[in-house]
Amino acid sequence: MKRTIGVRLLIVLIVAAAFIGITGRGHSVAHRLASELHQIAHSLRHSGSSVDLSLPPSSSLLVGPASNVRPLRSHPIPIYQAGALTSNWQDWSWATHTMNAHPQGVTTGAISVTYGAWAGLSFHAVQPVNTWTGTVDLTLNGGSNGGQDLGVAVLDGSGNWGKRVPLDSYLPNGKLPANQWITVRIPLQQSQAQGTAVGGVVLQEDTGHAQPTMYVSSVSLEGAGLTDFPVGQTKISLQVNAQANHHPISPYIYGLAADDGPAYDQQVRPTLIRWGGNPNSRYNWKLGNAWNSASDYYYENTTYGNPPGSAADSAIAHSKQIGAAEWLTIPTLGWVAKDTSSFSFPGPDGKPTNGQGSSCTNRKVTADPTRTSIPVGPPFMQDWVRHLQAKHLDVQFFSMDNEPDLWGVTHYDVHPTCTSYDEIYKEFTTYATAIKAVVPHSMVTGPATCCWYYYWNSMVGSSDKARHENMDFLPWFLSAVRKHDQQAHQRTLDVLDIHYYPDGFYNNTTDAVTSAWRLLETRSLWDPTYVDHSWIGQPVQLIPRMQALIAKQYPGTRLGIGEWNFGADNSMNGGLAIADVLGIFGQQGLYMAAYWRNPSEGTPGAMAFQMYRNYNGRGAAFGETSLQASSSNRDRVAIYASLRHGDGHLVTMLINKMPTTEAVSSLQISGFKAGKTLVYRYDATHPAAIQAEGQVALGTQGTVTLAPYSITVLDSSPAGSR
């Protein structure tokens, strides 16, 4: 699909989402769709004109739109690598090419190809490759000119051509960049029907005109079949060591960005409420119910249905009432809404428009910021904090704005330039210093970075990185803030705040492939061996990676994930993913996290939170100390163990990820002898409530049968206790 078509579809989604579930507490689902689109359409670009044909490192940018169908238990099938075809493949090309060229910077060999009209680089499989689903992976360089217009086609085992897929949908700016290596992953299903054997791959000139010389360093397939779960029952070995790997589980990992009212709060019992999202970058606390919707919805000022009075005061008071910590966004953008009705881009009919889809990388029209907003600075925000103090509305955590990396897109009307390393640093340290001057004992978080690409880059592009000694953004930011704080003799950054939406899963898709991938994708939070199958194409290992980065650049800083969502939280599959993620957060020592926004009341997603916070309906919760726990196959059954301080109970969480298979699990416990063990279960057979299943005899070992697609809590009192 062309990006222009995607933008039109996105506008429809934004309009619909803007009327669903948007309150002053945050932004809409459309925000995430918008930022993901902009991430692909505007941000994944590089600058610079020098010729550099050195092969890309493992951390190089990989580009490709999200696909909901990817291989499970995938393995690479190389076609061309290190200057030669692999044994099962033959060169059937009719384009002018050299198979083992050595352009500058390439030592292992690459294909040099100069396309005539409709010419093709073609690779034929001697024995067709059977894959259920997967991708074609190409590492390309546009040479001195770049801009080649190409298409990719997959042939089946009989030599029949599939649909030719234009490469421009998978490239920054729609064209192959010059003098730069880029890896593209194209889902096989874009060309062939799912399950079709692959008999060939063709990279063909797509316009009927000659194209300048370019280079190809590798071609491969990546594919396999669905993971086959055993029919009926399977045996899993589980172990808990109550004497090993002790560390605190932060109370702040069970956070949300919204809730559904008193009954919901009583059921789910969130420990943290975050006031965040795009509109809160423009919240005017003095007006109390005035925001700007930004690019989420036509840059309109609005109340989001909130009555006159301070929505922030009400929200913080509510958090205090339910015993949840407050995570409040302080606008640092420099502009807040001046009223509740203005808009930035009037159309010919006088009605609001989206500014022709303009952004800092595509400036078609600009707006007068004063149409909707007034300029403000740190003193305005200090007055807000003093106002909260006067109202006895304590705020434990202050976030310095929301996703400033995207200001040039989301808040383009008042910020038409792309944010740079220096601007994000300057606004953070300026406002954080101001807030700390008023509330020195509250914690400040930042920079609230939206997503993987912007952990390492700014929207300005590679030239910005080059101006900062070629350091990736987050390492540079931490180092720069550390130096600032050392000179000022005051810490301004208490918690490094990032946002995380795994590519391809922030949706309600629950087909067999996406569902299986969603539950595997939780590994991206911790596993150094799990290679992300999105455009990232490398192990994400998010929490340990960020913890190591902090330890190197600014020791003592904690780690938070201000927004996260693995999708489909209205399904059992999404609920299991949430349960797995919450267990990982505790096991990996994350300090704080807030789900975006909140799973609806009574859904499997909400029940997953309840299994950690209130599984017996009377406040029984997962413990405060993490213990060592292991599974013989955590892709089938995950296990998390904890010790609860108040009563000394061992609380164990078991997640059966198999949709139709019962797990007969042997559980061995060391360092703790269980007395009475109560069982609580949530599964699809009783979707409305957690079921109390009675008792099991464990002691130091026992057997627990886990229903398919289920979450089970074992609440074990110490032997000898009442």
Secondary structure, 3 states (H helix, E strand, C coil): CCHHHHHHHHHHHHHHHCCCCCCCCCCCHHHHHHHHHHHHHHHCCCCCCCCCCCCCCCCCCEECCCCCCCCCCCEEEEEEECCEECCCEEECCCCEEEEEECCCCCCCCEEEEECCCCCEEEEEEEEEECCCEEEEEEEEECCCCCCCCEEEEEECCCCCECCCEEHHHHCHHHCCCCCCEEEEEEEHHHCCCCCCCEEEEEEEECCCCCCCCEEEEEEEEEEECCCCCCCCEEEEEEEEECCCCCEECCCEEEEECCCCCHHHHHHHCCCEEEECCHHHHHCECCCCCEEECHHHCCCEEECCCCCCCCHHHHHHHHHHHCCCEEEEEECCCCEEECCCCCECCECCCCCECCHHHCECCECCCCCCHHHCEEECCHHHHHHHHHHHHHCCCCCCEEEECCCHHHHHHHCCCCCCCCCCHHHHHHHHHHHHHHHHHHCCCCEEEEEEECCHHHHHCCCCCHHHHHCCCCCCHHHHHHHHHHHHHHHHCCCCCCEEEEEECCCCCCCCCCCHHHHHHHHHHHHHHCCCCCECCCCCCCECCHHHHHHHHHHHHCCCCEEEEEEECCCCCCCHHHHHHHHHHHHHHHHHCCCEEEECCCCCCCCHHHHHHHHHHCCCCCCCCCCCEEEEEEECCCCCEEEEEEECCCCCCEEEEEEECCCCCEEEEEEEEECCCEEEEEEEEEECCCCCCCEEEEEECCCCEEEEEECCCEEEEEEEEECCCC
